[in-house]
């Protein structure tokens, strides 16, 4: 992935590493300024990784995703 699709790799790993280091997924972005970053939760939008790039979309499944992981978390081996 790092070599075959560098754009998506840098966008995804940049957001995660930036969040882990600073608490802000956009503070140390690895993509250009004109590439969508991760929106704030208060915006009601989510970061979408699509085959043609990155974008934002309305958060429509956040509660369902959270409920799913809350239900499964105890079963995930760490």
LUMLO-728363 format. One record per residue: x, y, z of N, C-alpha, C, CB in turn. Coordinates in nm, 3 decimals. Glycine has a CB too. Example, Ala and Ser with C-alpha at 12.3 -4.5 7.8 and 13.67 -1.06 7.14 Angstrom:
# residues 2
+---------+---------+---------+---------+---------+---------+---------+---------+---------+---------+---------+---------+
|      nx |      ny |      nz |     cax |     cay |     caz |      cx |      cy |      cz |     cbx |     cby |     cbz |
+---------+---------+---------+---------+---------+---------+---------+---------+---------+---------+---------+---------+
|   1.319 |  -0.569 |   0.780 |   1.230 |  -0.450 |   0.780 |   1.320 |  -0.330 |   0.780 |   1.131 |  -0.447 |   0.905 |
|   1.285 |  -0.225 |   0.708 |   1.367 |  -0.106 |   0.714 |   1.290 |   0.003 |   0.787 |   1.408 |  -0.060 |   0.572 |
+---------+---------+---------+---------+---------+---------+---------+---------+---------+---------+---------+---------+
END
This chain:
# residues 78
+---------+---------+---------+---------+---------+---------+---------+---------+---------+---------+---------+---------+
|      nx |      ny |      nz |     cax |     cay |     caz |      cx |      cy |      cz |     cbx |     cby |     cbz |
+---------+---------+---------+---------+---------+---------+---------+---------+---------+---------+---------+---------+
|   0.083 |  -0.119 |   0.000 |   0.000 |   0.000 |   0.000 |   0.087 |   0.126 |   0.000 |  -0.094 |   0.000 |   0.121 |
|   0.194 |   0.122 |   0.078 |   0.281 |   0.239 |   0.088 |   0.338 |   0.278 |  -0.049 |   0.394 |   0.213 |   0.187 |
|   0.370 |   0.180 |  -0.130 |   0.432 |   0.207 |  -0.259 |   0.329 |   0.216 |  -0.372 |   0.534 |   0.100 |  -0.290 |
|   0.224 |   0.134 |  -0.367 |   0.128 |   0.126 |  -0.476 |   0.027 |   0.240 |  -0.476 |   0.056 |  -0.004 |  -0.468 |
|  -0.010 |   0.289 |  -0.361 |  -0.111 |   0.396 |  -0.352 |  -0.068 |   0.495 |  -0.245 |  -0.254 |   0.337 |  -0.320 |
|   0.039 |   0.565 |  -0.274 |   0.100 |   0.654 |  -0.176 |   0.005 |   0.766 |  -0.130 |   0.226 |   0.716 |  -0.236 |
|  -0.078 |   0.818 |  -0.219 |  -0.171 |   0.925 |  -0.185 |  -0.266 |   0.884 |  -0.072 |  -0.252 |   0.967 |  -0.308 |
|  -0.334 |   0.771 |  -0.091 |  -0.428 |   0.724 |   0.012 |  -0.353 |   0.684 |   0.139 |  -0.510 |   0.605 |  -0.042 |
|  -0.239 |   0.621 |   0.124 |  -0.160 |   0.580 |   0.240 |  -0.122 |   0.702 |   0.324 |  -0.033 |   0.505 |   0.195 |
|  -0.072 |   0.806 |   0.260 |  -0.032 |   0.926 |   0.335 |  -0.152 |   0.997 |   0.396 |   0.044 |   1.022 |   0.243 |
|  -0.263 |   1.003 |   0.327 |  -0.382 |   1.067 |   0.382 |  -0.434 |   0.996 |   0.505 |  -0.490 |   1.073 |   0.278 |
|  -0.441 |   0.863 |   0.498 |  -0.493 |   0.783 |   0.610 |  -0.395 |   0.781 |   0.726 |  -0.523 |   0.640 |   0.563 |
|  -0.270 |   0.742 |   0.700 |  -0.173 |   0.732 |   0.809 |  -0.136 |   0.869 |   0.865 |  -0.048 |   0.660 |   0.762 |
|  -0.139 |   0.971 |   0.780 |  -0.110 |   1.106 |   0.828 |  -0.213 |   1.152 |   0.929 |  -0.105 |   1.203 |   0.712 |
|  -0.340 |   1.127 |   0.900 |  -0.447 |   1.167 |   0.993 |  -0.435 |   1.092 |   1.125 |  -0.585 |   1.142 |   0.930 |
|  -0.411 |   0.960 |   1.117 |  -0.399 |   0.882 |   1.241 |  -0.276 |   0.921 |   1.321 |  -0.393 |   0.733 |   1.209 |
|  -0.162 |   0.931 |   1.257 |  -0.040 |   0.964 |   1.331 |  -0.049 |   1.104 |   1.391 |   0.083 |   0.952 |   1.241 |
|  -0.107 |   1.197 |   1.316 |  -0.125 |   1.333 |   1.367 |  -0.215 |   1.332 |   1.490 |  -0.182 |   1.424 |   1.257 |
|  -0.322 |   1.254 |   1.486 |  -0.413 |   1.245 |   1.600 |  -0.343 |   1.185 |   1.721 |  -0.536 |   1.162 |   1.563 |
|  -0.266 |   1.078 |   1.700 |  -0.197 |   1.013 |   1.811 |  -0.094 |   1.106 |   1.874 |  -0.128 |   0.885 |   1.764 |
|  -0.026 |   1.185 |   1.794 |   0.081 |   1.272 |   1.844 |   0.026 |   1.399 |   1.908 |   0.175 |   1.308 |   1.732 |
|  -0.075 |   1.460 |   1.844 |  -0.119 |   1.592 |   1.888 |  -0.264 |   1.601 |   1.937 |  -0.101 |   1.688 |   1.777 |
|  -0.344 |   1.498 |   1.907 |  -0.486 |   1.505 |   1.940 |  -0.568 |   1.572 |   1.832 |  -0.504 |   1.578 |   2.071 |
|  -0.501 |   1.618 |   1.726 |  -0.568 |   1.684 |   1.613 |  -0.526 |   1.613 |   1.485 |  -0.532 |   1.838 |   1.607 |
|  -0.620 |   1.547 |   1.416 |  -0.583 |   1.471 |   1.296 |  -0.535 |   1.557 |   1.180 |  -0.700 |   1.389 |   1.251 |
|  -0.549 |   1.687 |   1.190 |  -0.509 |   1.775 |   1.080 |  -0.382 |   1.855 |   1.109 |  -0.620 |   1.869 |   1.048 |
|  -0.327 |   1.843 |   1.229 |  -0.213 |   1.929 |   1.265 |  -0.084 |   1.891 |   1.192 |  -0.189 |   1.922 |   1.412 |
|  -0.069 |   1.765 |   1.156 |   0.053 |   1.721 |   1.087 |   0.012 |   1.642 |   0.962 |   0.144 |   1.634 |   1.182 |
|  -0.075 |   1.699 |   0.881 |  -0.123 |   1.631 |   0.761 |  -0.007 |   1.597 |   0.668 |  -0.226 |   1.718 |   0.687 |
|  -0.015 |   1.485 |   0.600 |   0.087 |   1.447 |   0.503 |   0.042 |   1.476 |   0.361 |   0.121 |   1.300 |   0.518 |
|  -0.081 |   1.522 |   0.345 |  -0.133 |   1.556 |   0.213 |  -0.135 |   1.708 |   0.197 |  -0.275 |   1.496 |   0.192 |
|  -0.154 |   1.752 |   0.074 |  -0.154 |   1.896 |   0.043 |  -0.271 |   1.968 |   0.111 |  -0.161 |   1.917 |  -0.108 |
|  -0.258 |   2.098 |   0.124 |  -0.360 |   2.179 |   0.190 |  -0.496 |   2.172 |   0.119 |  -0.315 |   2.324 |   0.197 |
|  -0.496 |   2.147 |  -0.012 |  -0.622 |   2.142 |  -0.085 |  -0.693 |   2.006 |  -0.075 |  -0.598 |   2.176 |  -0.230 |
|  -0.633 |   1.912 |  -0.003 |  -0.695 |   1.780 |   0.017 |  -0.775 |   1.786 |   0.147 |  -0.587 |   1.666 |   0.022 |
|  -0.899 |   1.738 |   0.142 |  -0.986 |   1.742 |   0.259 |  -0.920 |   1.679 |   0.380 |  -1.117 |   1.670 |   0.231 |
|  -0.933 |   1.746 |   0.493 |  -0.884 |   1.691 |   0.619 |  -1.000 |   1.631 |   0.696 |  -0.814 |   1.800 |   0.703 |
|  -0.973 |   1.592 |   0.817 |  -1.076 |   1.533 |   0.902 |  -1.157 |   1.645 |   0.965 |  -1.013 |   1.441 |   1.012 |
|  -1.290 |   1.647 |   0.943 |  -1.373 |   1.753 |   1.001 |  -1.394 |   1.732 |   1.151 |  -1.509 |   1.759 |   0.930 |
|  -1.428 |   1.839 |   1.221 |  -1.457 |   1.825 |   1.364 |  -1.588 |   1.748 |   1.380 |  -1.465 |   1.964 |   1.434 |
|  -1.602 |   1.679 |   1.491 |  -1.724 |   1.603 |   1.517 |  -1.845 |   1.695 |   1.520 |  -1.712 |   1.527 |   1.649 |
|  -1.828 |   1.816 |   1.569 |  -1.938 |   1.912 |   1.578 |  -1.991 |   1.953 |   1.442 |  -1.893 |   2.034 |   1.655 |
|  -1.913 |   1.931 |   1.337 |  -1.957 |   1.971 |   1.202 |  -2.068 |   1.881 |   1.148 |  -1.838 |   1.969 |   1.107 |
|  -2.083 |   1.762 |   1.209 |  -2.185 |   1.667 |   1.159 |  -2.140 |   1.597 |   1.033 |  -2.315 |   1.739 |   1.133 |
|  -2.010 |   1.604 |   1.004 |  -1.957 |   1.541 |   0.883 |  -1.848 |   1.442 |   0.922 |  -1.901 |   1.648 |   0.785 |
|  -1.816 |   1.350 |   0.831 |  -1.713 |   1.252 |   0.855 |  -1.613 |   1.249 |   0.741 |  -1.773 |   1.115 |   0.875 |
|  -1.493 |   1.201 |   0.770 |  -1.383 |   1.187 |   0.675 |  -1.408 |   1.061 |   0.593 |  -1.244 |   1.181 |   0.748 |
|  -1.415 |   1.075 |   0.462 |  -1.443 |   0.962 |   0.375 |  -1.322 |   0.935 |   0.285 |  -1.570 |   0.988 |   0.290 |
|  -1.278 |   0.810 |   0.285 |  -1.168 |   0.769 |   0.197 |  -1.232 |   0.693 |   0.083 |  -1.061 |   0.681 |   0.274 |
|  -1.224 |   0.751 |  -0.036 |  -1.283 |   0.691 |  -0.155 |  -1.173 |   0.662 |  -0.256 |  -1.392 |   0.784 |  -0.217 |
|  -1.204 |   0.585 |  -0.356 |  -1.103 |   0.548 |  -0.455 |  -1.045 |   0.669 |  -0.528 |  -1.162 |   0.451 |  -0.556 |
|  -1.123 |   0.776 |  -0.540 |  -1.075 |   0.894 |  -0.612 |  -1.017 |   1.002 |  -0.521 |  -1.187 |   0.953 |  -0.693 |
|  -1.012 |   0.978 |  -0.392 |  -0.953 |   1.076 |  -0.301 |  -1.022 |   1.078 |  -0.167 |  -0.957 |   1.213 |  -0.362 |
|  -1.016 |   1.193 |  -0.101 |  -1.075 |   1.210 |   0.032 |  -1.184 |   1.317 |   0.023 |  -0.966 |   1.250 |   0.137 |
|  -1.285 |   1.302 |   0.105 |  -1.392 |   1.401 |   0.107 |  -1.460 |   1.397 |   0.243 |  -1.495 |   1.375 |  -0.007 |
|  -1.562 |   1.478 |   0.257 |  -1.644 |   1.479 |   0.378 |  -1.787 |   1.447 |   0.339 |  -1.635 |   1.617 |   0.452 |
|  -1.856 |   1.377 |   0.426 |  -1.995 |   1.341 |   0.402 |  -2.070 |   1.353 |   0.534 |  -2.008 |   1.197 |   0.343 |
|  -2.201 |   1.366 |   0.528 |  -2.279 |   1.373 |   0.652 |  -2.260 |   1.246 |   0.735 |  -2.428 |   1.393 |   0.620 |
|  -2.249 |   1.264 |   0.866 |  -2.239 |   1.147 |   0.955 |  -2.378 |   1.087 |   0.965 |  -2.182 |   1.186 |   1.098 |
|  -2.392 |   0.970 |   0.907 |  -2.523 |   0.905 |   0.911 |  -2.521 |   0.775 |   0.990 |  -2.571 |   0.879 |   0.771 |
|  -2.403 |   0.718 |   1.009 |  -2.397 |   0.588 |   1.075 |  -2.311 |   0.589 |   1.201 |  -2.345 |   0.486 |   0.980 |
|  -2.273 |   0.706 |   1.251 |  -2.184 |   0.711 |   1.366 |  -2.240 |   0.637 |   1.487 |  -2.156 |   0.855 |   1.403 |
|  -2.365 |   0.661 |   1.521 |  -2.425 |   0.594 |   1.638 |  -2.426 |   0.443 |   1.619 |  -2.567 |   0.645 |   1.662 |
|  -2.461 |   0.395 |   1.500 |  -2.464 |   0.251 |   1.474 |  -2.324 |   0.191 |   1.485 |  -2.524 |   0.222 |   1.335 |
|  -2.223 |   0.262 |   1.433 |  -2.086 |   0.211 |   1.442 |  -2.040 |   0.205 |   1.587 |  -1.990 |   0.301 |   1.359 |
|  -2.067 |   0.310 |   1.663 |  -2.027 |   0.313 |   1.804 |  -2.096 |   0.202 |   1.883 |  -2.060 |   0.450 |   1.866 |
|  -2.225 |   0.184 |   1.859 |  -2.299 |   0.078 |   1.927 |  -2.241 |  -0.060 |   1.893 |  -2.448 |   0.083 |   1.889 |
|  -2.206 |  -0.080 |   1.766 |  -2.146 |  -0.207 |   1.723 |  -2.017 |  -0.233 |   1.799 |  -2.119 |  -0.206 |   1.571 |
|  -1.927 |  -0.134 |   1.803 |  -1.797 |  -0.156 |   1.868 |  -1.810 |  -0.165 |   2.019 |  -1.702 |  -0.044 |   1.832 |
|  -1.905 |  -0.096 |   2.077 |  -1.928 |  -0.110 |   2.221 |  -1.971 |  -0.254 |   2.253 |  -2.034 |  -0.009 |   2.271 |
|  -2.053 |  -0.311 |   2.166 |  -2.101 |  -0.447 |   2.185 |  -1.987 |  -0.549 |   2.164 |  -2.217 |  -0.476 |   2.088 |
|  -1.898 |  -0.525 |   2.068 |  -1.794 |  -0.622 |   2.031 |  -1.662 |  -0.601 |   2.104 |  -1.770 |  -0.617 |   1.882 |
|  -1.641 |  -0.486 |   2.164 |  -1.509 |  -0.451 |   2.218 |  -1.453 |  -0.555 |   2.314 |  -1.517 |  -0.319 |   2.288 |
|  -1.534 |  -0.608 |   2.400 |  -1.485 |  -0.705 |   2.499 |  -1.435 |  -0.834 |   2.433 |  -1.596 |  -0.738 |   2.600 |
|  -1.479 |  -0.861 |   2.312 |  -1.441 |  -0.984 |   2.242 |  -1.320 |  -0.966 |   2.152 |  -1.558 |  -1.034 |   2.158 |
|  -1.269 |  -0.844 |   2.140 |  -1.154 |  -0.818 |   2.054 |  -1.026 |  -0.841 |   2.135 |  -1.159 |  -0.673 |   1.996 |
|  -0.945 |  -0.939 |   2.093 |  -0.823 |  -0.966 |   2.169 |  -0.720 |  -0.857 |   2.146 |  -0.763 |  -1.103 |   2.131 |
|  -0.662 |  -0.811 |   2.254 |  -0.558 |  -0.706 |   2.244 |  -0.432 |  -0.758 |   2.310 |  -0.604 |  -0.571 |   2.310 |
+---------+---------+---------+---------+---------+---------+---------+---------+---------+---------+---------+---------+
END
